[in-house]
Amino acid sequence: MQRVSLLFSPRQPGYKWLKTHTVCVGDVCIGGEHPVRIQSMTNTLTSDTGATAGQVEKLVKAGCELVRISVPGLKDIHPLQQIKNELKKRGVRVPLIADVHFNPAVAEEAARIVEKIRINPGNYVDRVSSFQNHDDKAYLQALEKIRERISPLVKICRQYGTAIRIGSNHGSLSERILARYGNTAEGMVESTLEFVRVFKDLGFTNLILAMKASNVGMMVQATKLLVRKMCGEGTVYPVHLGVTEAGDGDDGRIKSAAGIGALLYSGIGDTVRVSLTEVPEAEIPVAQSILAPFNEFRSGSFQECSPGPDDFFFPPERSFSPSGVPPPFDKPIVVSGKEVIAGPVKPDYMIREQKTAGLSQKLWILKSTTGQGNLFAVDAQAGHSEKQAVLLFGASHDRNIYQIRDLLHEINANHPNLPVILKRDFGNLPHETLMIRASMELGFIFHENPVYGIWMVAGETGEDYTLKLSFDLLQALGLRYYKTEYIACPSCSRTTFDIVTALAGIKEKTSHLAGLKIAVMGCIVNGPGEMAGADYGYVGSGKGKISLFKRNQIIKKDIPEKEATEELVKLLKQFGDWQNKSG
């Protein structure tokens, strides 16, 4: 046996929360040492003032603290004021946020009514078009144009006490940013910071920032990069967290928890929104469940950031990589300790324990279920390993997540090519709580450590459920695909078709297509750009009309909503992506 030195000396486990600049949105203050706030968005037509006010009221009763309403054009300004008046009549007190794209004039008018404006730096001044090379002179001219268009909004917001959220979305970056940085995390961050610097030059700091993406890894990476750059520039604005277009059901909840949770465990985040393709009020209990573990941490845990090699907020990140390790670790594996699996999802390995002759540590035999050959694992706590053995790291339900993180860092620092399987015991949690907690914790771990396998244990919850949850989580993190993935926006007043029903129908027809990505998007704002990476797109193009995409190329335009799902199926067959369909 070859000895593996595991002299664990983790930092004192504890929690720290990034202290940000305080911004008040009406009566609700965000950042500083204030609680993490929950927000959501209506999906009714803004012109239907009664329905929108009713939806706002439902959200507030569910526990929502800020509500966003889309304002597509100047015609929606008067209804926005009516909604505000109606809420006052009903005794509903909640800050409203106007969601504005493409039209600065709309933002300027809405800023006189609501407590906060959300603008997208990718389309507030200039829209996404073709890639072009921009020299420094042209770039500086573009920045001056931004300043000219922002100045009137700053004047109004200062007069009315209105806050602004600068929200960059992956896939809707300006041509200037795309030309310089591509559709990357760095591009998202620079798109936002361009605007932040202009606002700061104009003396306006009532800002909240957000990096949104449907890709969990991109959202986490961009947010951490944004915070690091803000730390370097001196003012750390409040950060809004959310995985956009997360979808519905368990998949939407797992994606949201994995991305938001990874950042909250890193001490980053001042507001959250869970974006589900469901009725808006369904988002609130999920957000509450995500925030529940952090309530006890916040008091007395705030700290300014000081970027450095040992900074709590920016620990060394070691992402999963198949290089340097032998198969089957070209993708994270899922193991089980159960002999018989009744559910439809099977583990890669069944794990058995036995004693090793002459040694006190445990030796684990991983029996392959796919014919790839058995593996051997040793207990990490024993400090012994056979050459090329797998290391099994057991983490009981009472072990602090930061202890786990630090111990894994220690292993990976000393043995970067030694595959580690994490056995995480979550105790006796009910299904919904387990789903959220496991997604948050393992999302946090996977974003900082190259874990090559997971063995999830959850008391009486059942091995069949934890196996499916393991595979679902790996897919949400983009590490392994075993079923169809759906990228679906939560809808808003710009959506002119029933996206909830459409998504359900598309799932019914296409869920057998393992590994395929299908985007279901409400409108042009969340359309071709933000479904980046999808194989096919189903995008609203007008009232009751759908356009179909193959990647970023439009194939069929303005199909009647009732025919669109079948037309999508025809498209899948046309391009050879229809398989494994019985009958």
Buried (B, 14 or more C-beta within 10 A) or exposed (E): BEEBEBEEEBEEEEBBBBBBBBBBBBEBBBBBBBBBBBBBBBBBBBBBBEBBBBBBBBBBEBEBBBBBBBBBEEEBBBBBBBBBEBBEEEEBEBBBBBBBBBBBBBBBBBBBBBBBBBBBBBBBBBEBEEEEEBEEEEBEEBBEEBBEBBEBBBBBBBEEEBBBBBBBBBBBBBBBBBBBBEBBBBBBBBBBBBBBBBBBEBEBEBBBBBBBBBBBBBBBBBBBBBBBBBBEEEEBBBBBBBBBBBBBBBBBBBBBBBBBBBBBBBBBBBBBBBBBBBBBBBBBBBBBBBBEBBEEBBEEBBBEBEEEEEBBBBBEEBEBEBEEBEEBBEBBBBBBBBEEBEEEBEBBBBBEEEEBEEEEBBBBBBBBBEEEEEBBBBBBEBBBBBEEBBBBBBBEBEBEBBBBBBBBBBBBEEBEEBBBBBBBBBBEBEBEBBBBBBBBBBBBBBBBBBBBBBBBBBEEBBBBBBBBBBBBBBBBBBBBBBBBBBBBBBBBBBBBBEBBEBBBBBBEBBEEBEEBBBBBBBBBBBBBBBBBBBBBBBBBBBEBBBBBBBBEEBBBEEBEBEEBBEBBBBBBEEEEBBEEEEE
